[in-house]
Structure formats: C-alpha cells, structure tokens
Amino acid sequence: MAEDEKSSEPVKDKNDLHIMKELVDELYNYRDCYFETHSVEDAGRKQRDVAQEMERTLKELEEKEECFKHKAEFLLQKGRCLNVAPDFSAVAEECLSRAVKLEPGLVDGWNTLGEQYWKKGDLTGAKNCFTGAMQQSKNKVSLRNLSMVLRQLPAADSDAHSKQVLESVDMARQAVQLDVTDGTSWYILGNAYVSLFFTCGQNPQLSQQALSAYAQSEKVDRAASCYPELHFNRATLFQYEEMFVSALGGYSRAAALDPGWEEPPERERQLLEYLGKVTELLQNKGKVKARRLRTMLSNLNTSALGPCSSPQFRSPTGRVGSLEPRTLSSLTHGHNAGVAALGKVVFSLASEGRMAFTFGMVDSEETCIVVMVYNTADSWGVLIGDSVVIPEPQVKRHSITHKDKTFDFKSIRVDSPLLTIVNGKRQNIQSQIAASVSYKPQSE
C-alpha cells in the first residue's frame, strides 16, 4: 500500500505543475485579450488590473513553492508569471536562470529569460537566450524575438545595420511560416517590413507588405486589433505615405488603447497642427504681400528650368527629353509625365515631428500648391523667392476630416531633394539623407 502511495506522488506532482501552467496561461490570456472582456474606456485600468491578476496568480503559485522550489517547471511558471509585467524583475531572472540550469532543454525558459534580459537593457544577453532556445527547438517565439532584437542591436555601420534588418525580416517570416494563425507573428513581420522600408530606400512594395502583414495580424487574431503598438506603427507608415486620415485614426486609436503612452496623442497633435499650418499658409500664399509677389513672379521664366529644358534630360522615370513647363492648375491627379511644375517659393514649414521638408510655391497664374520633399538632409532647404522646378510632378488631393477638424488641399510629393531643380541647378548628393522614422519596437 505504501508503495502505491509513493508511486502516485510523481503523477500528483505532474498534475499540480500542469495546473500551475494553466494558471499562468490564463494570466497571459487575461492581459492579451483584455479588451474582449473590457471596453476601451477601461484602458487606463488595464495595467493595474493585470498587476492585480499577476499578484493573485503569484500567491497561488507560492502556496506550492515549498514542494516544488527545486523543480524547473515550477521555476519556469513563477518566472513567466512575473514576466507578464512590463518591467524587469530580478526575481523572475533568478527563477528562469535556475530553471534552464536544471533543465537546459526548456525552450519556454530560455525565451522568457531572454525577455527579462531585454527588459533589463541587455540586448546581447537576450539574443543569446533566444538563440539558445532555437538550438533546442525551432520555434516561433524565439524567431520573432530574434527579429525584434536584431533591429535594436547597435551596428558598426549602415551596411551592417541593413544586413541585421534583412536578417530580422527573414526571422519574422520563418515565425509566420511555423504558424500562419498567430497574429503576434504577423504583427512583428509588419514591423520588420516597416524597418526594412525605411532602411532600404522606401520601396513601395515593402510598404504594402507591411500593411498586408498588419491586416493579416488583425484578421487571424482578434486581440491584435487591440495592440496599441500596431496602430501606432501602422499610423507612422500611413503618415509617411501621406494617408493622413488613416494616420490620425491610428494615432487616436493607439492613444485610446494605452492612455499612459504619451507619444500617440503627441503625434496626433503634431500632425493636426502641421495640416492646419499648411492649409492656412496655402490660403494666404505664405502671407507674401501682393506687390512683393508680383515682383517675385516677374522674373519667373523658363530659364529656371535649367537641365529640364535639355533634350538629353533624364526624368525620374527614365524618360529622356526636355520637359514642358505647365501651370499648377493644369496638372492632373497622380503622375504628370513629360511636364514640369515651375514656381516661386512663398513659404517653408519646419514643424515638430515632420517627415518631409514642406514648402509652398506659386506659379505665374498665382496658384499656390504645397510641396512635400522627403529624405532631406537637415542642411537642405529652399528660401522664399527661390525658383523651383519639379520634373514630372506627383500631384495628390487631400480631403481630411478628423474629430472636429477639416482640411482640403493639393500637394506635390517629391521623394528626394535630388529630384528638384532650385534656381536652375540640380541639388548635390549631400542634400539627401535616408528617412529615419521612430516606431515602437518594444512590447511587439
């Protein structure tokens, strides 16, 4: 009889450890699916509610600690429980370090320990943990964590950084391939594409791949649509793509989902302020007085076309041949092949958080349009009175309504200052620098 009781003890231990794992899984589910049981109005309480749930779970685990404190599975679950909090926990690090020493094959242990190192700011230690987990078993959590860490690790130079970002995209792709129904993996792939987009020359295809990955994340996982970081990062991309309605909506949604996070409402405020200034300056032509404007326009002539008037001129699309100057009112929506927009600068705008150097120009008919030039070096700009030519301009109409504000204007998008002619001259290579846009990588 005594032997029967003894042989049943490992079974009971196993059952108890399984119950503990389920408790911690429920804690993560509570955090990740919080808005399935709470309204967005409760967002300000989420962190406190999760912390209370963590304390309750921790108390249940600690009731069994005396029996299991030397078991790797118990130490793992205690470490996972503490890891649900956004900040580093020395107790979690200790539990998880002991767990992987007792059982080196514990993939969840390595992954969670890596997350603790990351929260502590030790990116190299985090990477080593995720790599260690991969050596035990190829898994989606390690792959997507490696994808994130690779994008944040410092690089020796821009080439090394580009290589890390490419590797990061590959890791995220592999994570998705292991489980196409995991919304978190799709979301991290979206972030990897955003990083690649800004690192490797803003290829429009990469932008679309990022947006598709974000959409897939929300499609396969209801909880993903409540990730504030997803809305913020996607809004950053929308803003760069001049999809201002979607950008404002994304910043607003991120702010609602995480009221304690200051950056989304700040970005929303900055963008609204920028659009307001642009609209006002367009309406009053940069407040340039009528007499001065007439004087400026009196010396606007085709000599300002510079190289664009040459039959050998190669336009951004590769077309060879001189360009015909056109008035702003005659330009059509989208790409205007074979023509050039020509005007005088009447204002420039340096706003907080801007992604483009923005200026307004007026043509011979006194029509005013806003021009947004991307990837400009800090030293580059145009002055009021400068003659500017934009070969084969890309024209867009913006009709924006957000909350109680409305904006309506036309703009020309220029992807590099090298594509402009200022006072009859091409711009030198130092005028261009790749865009660097901040998005939120942590808590991906």
Secondary structure, 3 states (H helix, E strand, C coil): CHHHHHHHHHHHHHHHHHHHHHHHHHHHHHHHCHHHHCCHHHHHHHHHHHHHHHHHHHHHHHCCHHHHCCCHHHHHHHHHHHHCCCCCCHHHHHHHHHHHHHCCCCHHHHHHHHHHHHHHCCHHHHHHHHHHHHHHCCCHHHHHHHHHHHHHCCCCCHHHHHHHHHHHHHHHHHHHHHCCCCHHHHHHHHHHHHHHHHHCCCCHHHHHHHHHHHHHHHHHCHHHHHCHHHHHHHHHHHHHCCCHHHHHHHHHHHHHHCCCCCHHHHHHHHHHHHHHHHHHHHHCHHHCCHHHHHHHHHCCCHHHHHHHHCCCCECCCCCECCCEEECHHHCCCEECCCEEEEEEEEEEECCCCCCEEEEEEECCCCCEEEEEEECECCCCCCCCCCEEEEECCEEEEEEEEECCEEEEEEEEEECCHHHCEECCEECCHHHECCCCCCCCCCCC
